[in-house]
Amino acid sequence: MWTEITCGMAALVGAWSAVSPAEADESIDLTHKDFVSDFLLEAEKYLETGRHQSAAILAGDALQDALRRLCATNCVTVSGKASAETMNAELASRGVYDDQMQQRLQRAATLSDQASCGLWSDFSKDDVELMLAEVRAFAAEHATI
């Protein structure tokens, strides 16, 4: 779905401005690339202010977006409501990355789910710091942030 929205936005920007549709598509892609990085920076700010629960939620959102983009890049069709766990399993099964990476991302997705459900006693600030490092490393290597 995101691909269709991006293509549609690129066409509209191209029609309403002096730039070509290809240039408009490129500018929208650049804006979208900043999403993961921006959310990780915001998560780090939350972590620094003692709100590691909120940081975990934001890092989980960044992970989900990075996985969704990686699915699109590798022609892996997933529903708009696919979870990080589903996308992670599908990408690993197709050999996009190894089992070790899949396990690290699964731990990060689980921590994000715990934070989203309010199970805050199930994880610590140190867990969230590790999660942020994992998501940042994954996104830098695989999702081109």
WOWO-V37629 format. One line per field, one symbol per residue. psi: psi as a letter, one per 20 degrees, with the letter a starting at -180 (. if undefined). Layout:
psi->???
//
This chain:
psi->ghgggggghgggghhiajqrhghggghghgghhigggghhghghggghjjmhghhhgghhgggggggghhgghjkopqrhjprhggggggghhjjhrrhggggghggghgggggghjjlhiirrhhghgggggggggghhghjm.
//
